[in-house]
């Protein structure tokens, strides 16, 4: 179980840094990622299911958004066999705005590789930040 916890933490670190090569090594070929949110999918591009390639493409775009990457401050990690739950606060900076959102990740592993993940986050907070980002971008046009 400790190894599975470490794989989960390695994933979050590599995702936050936009390190596609490191993330790729942690994923099983049939990996899927789900972002669950109360907001309808039409209000934000994240909710829904991503296959392995879509997930890796998203990881590759992390440095386009986050100046120094997104750092996940880990609050708790629990493991039960091949399932790992992580509670974290994601912290970063984008367009001069500080970001601090709460996350819960529920990850599944098989033979030491991640086969799937479910991500839960505060979409109301994210949408408020996006509105501030849009205002800043409009002000610079």
Secondary structure, 3 states (H helix, E strand, C coil): CHHHHHHHHHHHHHHHHCCHHHHHHHEEEEEEEEEECCCCHHHCCCCEEEEHHHHHHHHHCHHHHCCCCCEEEEEEEEEECCEEEEEEEEEEEECCEEEEEEEEEEEEEECCEEEEEEEEECHHHHHHHHHHHHHHHHHHC
